[in-house]
Amino acid sequence: MDWRRETKILFWLTLAFLLAYLMPLGNAKFDEAIYAMFDLLKWYARKHVVLCLLPAFLIAGVIAVFVSQASVIKYFGATAKKWISYSVASVSGTILAVCSCTILPLFSSIYKRGAGLGPAITFLYSGPAINILAIILTARILGIEMGLARVIGAVVFSIVIGFAMSFIYRKEEQEKAEQQMNIVPPPEKRPMWQTAFHFFTLVLILVFANWGQPESNTGTWYLIWSNKWAITGFFGLMLVFSLIYILKIKWYLVISVGVLTGFSAFISSGPLLPVIVGIFGVSAISLSDKKNEDNPEWIISSWDFTKQIIPLLAIGVVIAGFLLGSTHDDVNYAGVIPNEWVTWLVGGNSLASNFFASIVGAFMYFATLTEVPILQGLIASGMGKGPALALLLAGPSLSLPNMLVIRDVIGTKKTLVYVFLVVIMATSSGIFYGSIF
């Protein structure tokens, strides 16, 4: 008998029993935390899985299958020119406009295709941090100086953290560089512009489908939001063109999916049904393609990312909701950690308040744009400006669900180092900013 294995089983069974036996049901604080946990999970499932994550998985599949390894290595690999790889990675958020979870399949895809650890980490941080809509909303609501500090801090952070990770693990990166120098890239299957067209069509569908409603009912951002489904539909037509002309899928199958998607949009009151019909339709016709092996491989690769990431995100969202509560839209349910503690601990501009704000931001889940109204409420309750910036720089790019997935991609040690660097830099920036303003 393997006594070590049996002891572990006994430990976990005992722990599960004690948790069930001692569960404080009926306690108002505990009951609200349980409700917050399921409320956050329900909201995440409704707002992010279909419109954010499913398109992101398809984009990650494009990188994994259609974007050649040689291209990834050329621009993001360990042997790539640093100024190119870090520059491109650091401004990716202005294009993607995604949250800390939607960036994960894209990060996982480029890293597995041969991107260097430094550029990949820069991409991982900058994707959610340099969201142009969030920057504008920050400047409008929290002040122009906070908006500028956020964008400067996010760009600098992404590059510094990427370089730091690359330096700390320089031996591994050197080995990767030596391996990549010996790779003989196969010939490209299609012109680069075709792959780029297919990729950016999916990216633009993701961006406009998730375009948030601005505070003002006038201006360019509101005009785009009020017409976002028409714009998304236009890029859907571009996807039809791409599937037929670039991927060479039979035209009548693509048109059939387009008609079904349009009909579902006509009979439904929201975007959920047509998006699901469109994604599953594209997946089905791509999987059925017997002539081009890349097309079914695209969907299989996207499914592999889905299997890897979705369970970890669900676990992370449940834990984050239970501990820190569910705060979104007009909802505010507290977790087992009282909100009053958070407000009390982030007042002023001390080292402790900035550090705590960074920790809270790192573990709490913020959907795109929601961090600004949350901070507005915390500042009104006494939060200092330094801790506010620290939370802004740590929060959108990290979350507990995000950490669980990163650990699965790059390992526990690298994940801990990455989180440590984000928290330390956010804390330092908060102290510096708070001393000025």
C-alpha positions as CSV (number, residue, x, y, z in Angstrom):
1,M,0.0,0.0,0.0
2,D,1.2,3.5,-0.9
3,W,0.8,5.1,2.6
4,R,1.8,8.6,1.3
5,R,-1.0,8.5,-1.3
6,E,-3.6,7.1,1.2
7,T,-2.6,9.8,3.7
8,K,-3.3,12.5,1.1
9,I,-6.7,11.0,0.4
10,L,-7.5,10.9,4.1
11,F,-6.4,14.5,4.5
12,W,-8.7,15.8,1.7
13,L,-11.6,13.7,2.8
14,T,-11.3,15.0,6.4
15,L,-11.0,18.6,5.1
16,A,-14.1,18.2,3.0
17,F,-16.0,16.7,5.9
18,L,-15.0,19.6,8.3
19,L,-15.9,22.2,5.8
20,A,-19.4,20.6,5.4
21,Y,-19.8,20.1,9.1
22,L,-18.7,23.5,10.2
23,M,-20.3,25.5,7.4
24,P,-21.9,28.6,9.0
25,L,-25.1,28.6,7.1
26,G,-27.5,31.2,8.5
27,N,-24.7,33.7,9.2
28,A,-25.6,36.8,7.3
29,K,-22.0,37.5,6.2
30,F,-21.4,34.0,5.0
31,D,-24.7,33.8,3.2
32,E,-24.1,37.0,1.4
33,A,-20.6,35.8,0.4
34,I,-22.2,32.5,-1.0
35,Y,-24.7,34.6,-3.0
36,A,-21.9,36.9,-4.2
37,M,-20.0,33.9,-5.4
38,F,-22.8,32.6,-7.5
39,D,-23.8,36.1,-8.6
40,L,-20.3,36.8,-10.0
41,L,-20.2,33.4,-11.7
42,K,-23.6,34.0,-13.3
43,W,-22.7,37.5,-14.4
44,Y,-19.3,36.3,-15.8
45,A,-21.1,33.5,-17.7
46,R,-23.6,35.9,-19.2
47,K,-21.3,38.8,-20.0
48,H,-18.0,37.2,-20.9
49,V,-18.0,33.6,-22.0
50,V,-20.0,33.9,-25.3
51,L,-19.1,37.4,-26.4
52,C,-15.5,37.6,-25.1
53,L,-14.0,34.2,-24.5
54,L,-15.4,32.1,-27.4
55,P,-14.2,34.6,-30.1
56,A,-10.9,34.8,-28.2
57,F,-10.5,31.0,-28.4
58,L,-11.0,31.2,-32.2
59,I,-8.4,33.9,-32.4
60,A,-6.0,31.9,-30.4
61,G,-6.6,28.9,-32.7
62,V,-5.7,31.1,-35.7
63,I,-2.4,32.0,-34.1
64,A,-1.7,28.4,-33.2
65,V,-2.5,27.0,-36.7
66,F,-2.5,29.7,-39.4
67,V,0.2,32.0,-38.1
68,S,3.5,30.2,-38.8
69,Q,5.9,29.5,-36.0
70,A,8.5,31.3,-38.1
71,S,6.4,34.5,-38.0
72,V,5.9,34.3,-34.2
73,I,9.7,33.7,-33.7
74,K,10.5,36.5,-36.1
75,Y,8.6,39.2,-34.2
76,F,8.3,37.7,-30.6
77,G,10.9,35.0,-30.4
78,A,14.0,34.9,-28.2
79,T,16.1,35.9,-31.2
80,A,13.9,38.7,-32.4
81,K,15.0,42.4,-32.2
82,K,14.1,43.6,-28.7
83,W,12.8,47.0,-29.8
84,I,10.4,45.4,-32.3
85,S,9.1,42.6,-30.1
86,Y,8.6,44.7,-27.0
87,S,7.2,47.7,-28.9
88,V,4.5,45.6,-30.6
89,A,3.7,43.7,-27.5
90,S,3.4,46.8,-25.3
91,V,0.8,48.5,-27.4
92,S,-1.3,45.5,-28.2
93,G,-4.0,46.6,-25.7
94,T,-4.9,49.6,-27.8
95,I,-6.1,47.1,-30.5
96,L,-7.5,44.3,-28.5
97,A,-9.5,46.1,-25.7
98,V,-9.8,42.9,-23.7
99,C,-9.9,41.9,-20.0
100,S,-7.5,39.9,-17.9
101,C,-9.2,36.6,-18.8
102,T,-9.8,37.2,-22.5
103,I,-6.1,37.8,-23.1
104,L,-5.2,34.4,-21.8
105,P,-5.8,32.2,-24.8
106,L,-4.0,34.7,-27.0
107,F,-1.0,34.7,-24.6
108,S,-1.0,31.0,-24.3
109,S,-1.1,30.6,-28.1
110,I,1.9,32.9,-28.9
111,Y,4.0,31.5,-26.1
112,K,3.5,28.0,-27.2
113,R,4.3,29.0,-30.8
114,G,7.8,30.2,-29.7
115,A,7.4,33.7,-28.4
116,G,10.1,34.7,-25.9
117,L,9.1,34.9,-22.2
118,G,9.7,38.6,-22.1
119,P,7.6,39.7,-25.1
120,A,4.9,37.2,-24.2
121,I,4.7,38.6,-20.6
122,T,4.7,42.2,-22.0
123,F,1.8,41.2,-24.3
124,L,0.0,39.5,-21.3
125,Y,0.2,42.6,-19.2
126,S,-0.5,45.2,-21.8
127,G,-3.5,43.5,-23.4
128,P,-5.9,44.5,-20.7
129,A,-3.9,47.4,-19.2
130,I,-3.7,49.7,-22.2
131,N,-7.4,49.4,-23.2
132,I,-8.0,52.7,-25.0
133,L,-11.6,52.9,-23.9
134,A,-10.7,52.3,-20.2
135,I,-7.9,55.0,-20.4
136,I,-10.4,57.6,-21.8
137,L,-13.0,56.7,-19.1
138,T,-10.4,57.0,-16.4
139,A,-9.3,60.4,-17.6
140,R,-12.9,61.6,-17.9
141,I,-14.1,60.3,-14.5
142,L,-11.0,60.3,-12.3
143,G,-9.2,63.2,-13.8
144,I,-6.8,63.8,-16.7
145,E,-3.7,63.3,-14.5
146,M,-4.9,59.8,-13.4
147,G,-5.6,58.9,-17.0
148,L,-2.1,60.0,-18.1
149,A,-0.5,58.2,-15.2
150,R,-2.4,55.0,-16.0
151,V,-1.4,54.9,-19.7
152,I,2.3,55.9,-19.0
153,G,2.5,53.4,-16.1
154,A,0.9,50.6,-18.1
155,V,3.2,51.0,-21.1
156,V,6.3,51.3,-18.9
157,F,5.2,48.4,-16.7
158,S,4.6,46.0,-19.5
159,I,8.1,46.6,-21.0
160,V,10.0,46.6,-17.6
161,I,8.2,43.5,-16.4
162,G,8.8,41.7,-19.7
163,F,12.5,42.6,-19.6
164,A,12.7,41.6,-15.9
165,M,11.2,38.2,-16.6
166,S,13.5,37.7,-19.6
167,F,16.5,38.6,-17.4
168,I,15.5,36.4,-14.5
169,Y,15.1,33.4,-16.7
170,R,17.8,34.4,-19.1
171,K,19.4,30.9,-19.1
172,E,16.1,29.3,-20.3
173,E,15.7,32.1,-22.9
174,Q,19.2,31.5,-24.2
175,E,18.5,27.9,-24.6
176,K,15.3,28.7,-26.5
177,A,17.2,31.2,-28.7
178,E,19.7,28.5,-29.6
179,Q,16.9,26.0,-30.4
180,Q,15.1,28.6,-32.6
181,M,18.3,29.4,-34.5
182,N,18.3,25.8,-35.7
183,I,14.6,25.8,-36.8
184,V,14.1,25.5,-40.5
185,P,10.7,27.1,-41.2
186,P,8.5,25.3,-43.7
187,P,7.2,27.4,-46.6
188,E,4.2,29.6,-46.0
189,K,0.9,28.0,-47.0
190,R,-0.7,31.3,-47.9
191,P,0.4,35.0,-48.3
192,M,0.8,36.8,-45.0
193,W,-1.9,39.3,-45.8
194,Q,-4.5,36.6,-46.0
195,T,-3.7,35.3,-42.6
196,A,-3.6,38.8,-41.2
197,F,-7.0,39.6,-42.8
198,H,-8.6,36.5,-41.2
199,F,-6.9,37.2,-37.9
200,F,-7.9,40.9,-37.7
201,T,-11.4,40.3,-38.9
202,L,-11.9,38.0,-35.9
203,V,-10.2,40.6,-33.6
204,L,-12.5,43.4,-34.8
205,I,-15.6,41.2,-34.3
206,L,-14.4,40.7,-30.7
207,V,-13.7,44.4,-30.2
208,F,-17.0,45.8,-31.5
209,A,-19.2,43.0,-30.0
210,N,-17.9,44.0,-26.6
211,W,-17.8,47.8,-27.1
212,G,-19.0,49.2,-23.8
213,Q,-21.6,52.0,-23.4
214,P,-19.9,55.3,-22.7
215,E,-21.0,57.7,-19.9
216,S,-22.1,60.4,-22.4
217,N,-24.9,60.0,-24.9
218,T,-23.0,62.1,-27.5
219,G,-19.7,61.9,-29.3
220,T,-17.9,59.3,-31.4
221,W,-17.7,56.6,-28.7
222,Y,-21.5,56.7,-28.2
223,L,-22.0,56.7,-32.0
224,I,-19.9,53.6,-32.3
225,W,-21.7,51.9,-29.3
226,S,-25.2,52.7,-30.7
227,N,-24.2,51.1,-34.0
228,K,-21.9,48.4,-32.7
229,W,-24.0,45.4,-33.9
230,A,-24.2,46.9,-37.4
231,I,-20.4,47.3,-37.4
232,T,-20.0,43.8,-36.0
233,G,-22.3,42.5,-38.7
234,F,-20.2,44.2,-41.4
235,F,-17.1,42.4,-40.1
236,G,-19.2,39.2,-40.0
237,L,-19.5,39.6,-43.8
238,M,-15.8,40.1,-44.0
239,L,-15.5,36.8,-42.1
240,V,-17.7,35.2,-44.7
241,F,-15.4,36.4,-47.4
242,S,-12.4,35.1,-45.5
243,L,-13.9,31.7,-45.0
244,I,-14.7,31.3,-48.7
245,Y,-11.7,33.0,-50.3
246,I,-8.9,32.4,-47.8
247,L,-9.8,29.2,-46.0
248,K,-11.4,27.7,-49.2
249,I,-14.4,26.4,-47.4
250,K,-17.3,25.5,-49.7
251,W,-19.3,28.7,-50.4
252,Y,-22.7,27.2,-49.9
253,L,-21.8,26.0,-46.4
254,V,-20.5,29.4,-45.4
255,I,-23.6,31.1,-46.8
256,S,-25.9,28.7,-45.0
257,V,-24.2,29.5,-41.7
258,G,-24.5,33.3,-42.5
259,V,-28.2,32.9,-43.2
260,L,-28.8,30.9,-40.0
261,T,-26.9,33.5,-38.0
262,G,-28.9,36.4,-39.6
263,F,-32.2,34.6,-39.0
264,S,-31.3,33.9,-35.4
265,A,-30.5,37.6,-34.9
266,F,-33.9,38.5,-36.4
267,I,-35.9,36.3,-34.1
268,S,-33.9,36.9,-30.9
269,S,-34.0,39.9,-28.6
270,G,-30.2,39.9,-27.9
271,P,-26.9,39.0,-29.3
272,L,-26.5,35.7,-27.4
273,L,-28.3,33.4,-29.9
274,P,-26.8,34.7,-33.1
275,V,-23.2,34.7,-31.7
276,I,-23.6,31.1,-30.5
277,V,-25.2,30.0,-33.9
278,G,-22.4,31.8,-35.8
279,I,-19.5,30.3,-33.7
280,F,-20.9,26.8,-33.8
281,G,-21.7,27.1,-37.5
282,V,-18.2,28.2,-38.4
283,S,-16.8,25.4,-36.2
284,A,-19.0,22.8,-37.8
285,I,-18.1,23.7,-41.4
286,S,-14.4,24.1,-40.6
287,L,-14.3,20.7,-38.9
288,S,-16.1,19.1,-41.9
289,D,-13.5,20.3,-44.4
290,K,-11.6,17.3,-45.8
291,K,-9.5,19.1,-48.3
292,N,-7.6,21.6,-46.1
293,E,-6.3,20.0,-42.8
294,D,-5.6,23.4,-41.3
295,N,-9.3,24.3,-41.1
296,P,-10.4,21.4,-38.8
297,E,-7.1,21.9,-36.9
298,W,-8.0,25.5,-36.3
299,I,-11.2,24.5,-34.4
300,I,-9.5,21.6,-32.6
301,S,-6.8,23.9,-31.4
302,S,-9.4,26.4,-30.2
303,W,-11.2,23.6,-28.4
304,D,-7.9,22.6,-26.7
305,F,-7.6,26.2,-25.4
306,T,-11.2,26.1,-24.2
307,K,-10.7,22.9,-22.3
308,Q,-7.5,24.2,-20.7
309,I,-8.7,27.7,-19.7
310,I,-12.5,27.6,-18.9
311,P,-12.4,25.3,-15.9
312,L,-9.6,27.3,-14.3
313,L,-11.4,30.5,-14.9
314,A,-14.6,29.2,-13.3
315,I,-12.7,28.1,-10.2
316,G,-11.0,31.4,-10.0
317,V,-14.2,33.4,-10.4
318,V,-15.9,31.3,-7.7
319,I,-13.1,31.9,-5.2
320,A,-12.8,35.6,-6.0
321,G,-16.6,36.1,-5.6
322,F,-16.6,34.3,-2.2
323,L,-13.6,36.2,-0.8
324,L,-14.0,39.7,-2.4
325,G,-17.6,39.8,-3.4
326,S,-19.5,40.6,-6.6
327,T,-19.3,44.2,-7.8
328,H,-20.6,44.9,-11.3
329,D,-23.1,47.2,-13.0
330,D,-25.3,48.4,-10.0
331,V,-24.7,45.3,-8.0
332,N,-22.5,45.2,-4.9
333,Y,-22.5,42.0,-2.8
334,A,-19.8,41.7,-0.2
335,G,-17.6,38.6,0.2
336,V,-16.3,37.2,3.4
337,I,-13.7,40.0,3.5
338,P,-15.7,43.1,4.5
339,N,-15.7,46.1,2.1
340,E,-15.1,48.3,5.1
341,W,-11.7,46.6,5.7
342,V,-10.7,47.4,2.2
343,T,-11.7,51.0,2.4
344,W,-10.0,51.4,5.7
345,L,-6.7,49.8,4.5
346,V,-6.4,51.9,1.3
347,G,-6.7,55.3,2.8
348,G,-3.9,57.8,2.7
349,N,-0.6,57.2,0.8
350,S,1.4,55.0,3.0
351,L,3.5,52.0,1.9
352,A,0.9,49.7,3.5
353,S,-2.1,51.3,1.8
354,N,-0.4,51.2,-1.7
355,F,0.8,47.6,-1.1
356,F,-2.7,46.5,0.0
357,A,-4.4,48.2,-2.9
358,S,-2.0,46.4,-5.3
359,I,-2.7,43.0,-3.6
360,V,-6.5,43.6,-3.8
361,G,-6.2,44.7,-7.4
362,A,-4.1,41.6,-8.3
363,F,-6.6,39.1,-6.9
364,M,-9.9,40.8,-7.6
365,Y,-11.6,40.3,-11.0
366,F,-12.3,43.4,-12.9
367,A,-14.2,43.2,-16.2
368,T,-13.2,45.7,-18.9
369,L,-14.2,49.3,-17.8
370,T,-15.7,48.3,-14.5
371,E,-12.6,49.2,-12.5
372,V,-13.3,52.9,-13.0
373,P,-16.7,53.2,-11.3
374,I,-15.5,50.9,-8.6
375,L,-12.5,53.2,-7.9
376,Q,-14.8,56.2,-8.1
377,G,-16.8,54.8,-5.1
378,L,-13.6,53.8,-3.2
379,I,-12.1,57.3,-3.6
380,A,-15.4,58.9,-2.4
381,S,-15.1,56.6,0.7
382,G,-11.6,57.8,1.5
383,M,-9.2,55.9,-0.8
384,G,-6.0,57.8,-1.5
385,K,-5.0,58.7,-5.1
386,G,-1.8,56.7,-4.8
387,P,-3.5,53.4,-3.9
388,A,-6.1,54.2,-6.5
389,L,-3.4,54.2,-9.2
390,A,-1.8,51.1,-7.7
391,L,-5.1,49.3,-8.0
392,L,-5.6,50.5,-11.6
393,L,-2.1,49.2,-12.6
394,A,-2.4,45.9,-10.9
395,G,-6.1,45.2,-11.2
396,P,-7.1,45.0,-14.9
397,S,-4.1,42.9,-15.9
398,L,-4.3,40.4,-13.0
399,S,-7.0,38.4,-11.2
400,L,-7.2,35.1,-9.4
401,P,-8.7,33.4,-12.4
402,N,-6.0,34.9,-14.6
403,M,-3.2,33.6,-12.3
404,L,-4.5,30.0,-12.3
405,V,-4.4,29.9,-16.1
406,I,-1.0,31.6,-16.3
407,R,0.4,29.0,-13.9
408,D,-0.9,26.3,-16.2
409,V,1.0,27.8,-19.1
410,I,4.3,28.9,-17.7
411,G,4.5,27.1,-14.3
412,T,4.2,28.1,-10.7
413,K,7.5,29.8,-10.2
414,K,7.3,32.1,-13.2
415,T,3.7,33.0,-12.3
416,L,4.7,34.0,-8.7
417,V,7.6,36.1,-10.0
418,Y,5.3,37.8,-12.5
419,V,2.7,38.6,-9.8
420,F,5.4,39.8,-7.5
421,L,6.8,42.2,-10.1
422,V,3.3,43.6,-10.9
423,V,2.5,44.1,-7.2
424,I,5.9,45.7,-6.4
425,M,5.8,48.1,-9.4
426,A,2.2,49.0,-8.8
427,T,3.0,49.8,-5.1
428,S,6.0,51.9,-6.1
429,S,4.0,53.8,-8.7
430,G,1.2,54.5,-6.3
431,I,3.6,55.9,-3.7
432,F,5.3,58.1,-6.2
433,Y,2.0,59.4,-7.7
434,G,0.4,59.9,-4.3
435,S,3.4,62.0,-3.2
436,I,2.9,64.3,-6.2
437,F,-0.9,64.6,-6.2
